[in-house]
Amino acid sequence: MIHERTSADLAQARAEGRIGGRRRKLADKQRREIGESMAFSCESGAEMARFYGVSEPTVLRIVAAHRQSIES
């Protein structure tokens, strides 16, 4: 019964446009700025991480995703 109620509530939330999961710390604009600045300038990943308050692996993932979107 708990499973049925949970499934029904999740389906209702999705129908209303809400999705689950943790919110992103950076907005899409900030992610785009990181990708572009790392691709076209000489700023390091550590500098960008400190500036935006995220970890360096996060910056590297953003840059990798940005490079993929440029290539395709």
Helices and strands as residue ranges (DSSP letters): H 2-15, H 28-40, H 45-52, H 56-71
